[in-house]
Amino acid sequence: MVYATLFTMIFLPIGIVIGWISHETFVTYIKEKAHPFNDIITQNPHPELFDEKGKVIGDDYMALTFDLGYDPEDFEPEDISDT
């Protein structure tokens, strides 16, 4: 009975406080985690990368690059590469 009372009065409040602080720190980290492409996005911002509040949408993005003088009428399936 004495041990249960000591546990309740000492260790339970300490555990609650440590858990609360850890949770707040984790939530802050998740909310403010920078997107890996933030430097590129800030140098060349496109409106479709931002939500209504102006924050970067943290999704995966795909970039398409065309050679100079590329004519879509001359498209061949072999033209596609993963580089």
Phi, psi and omega in degrees: 000321180294319180293321178296320178293317178297318179300313182295321185277333185250300190283326179296311177297322178297316178297321179295316181295315180296318177297320180294314179296317179297319179297315179299318179296317180295317180296319177298318179297315181294318182291326185255013180295127183283141176288143182301336182257020183302322180295320178291318182295321181286332178284326183222072186287136174243139184299332182287351179271356185242149175274189183296334182268000178088010178268149181292133176283123185273054178255180173275144182239154178236135179246135176249132179237130179247140176293152178298135180081010180293131180249115181298341178291336180264023184295134173231142180304334179290345181291342185280131175222159181265014182273000000 
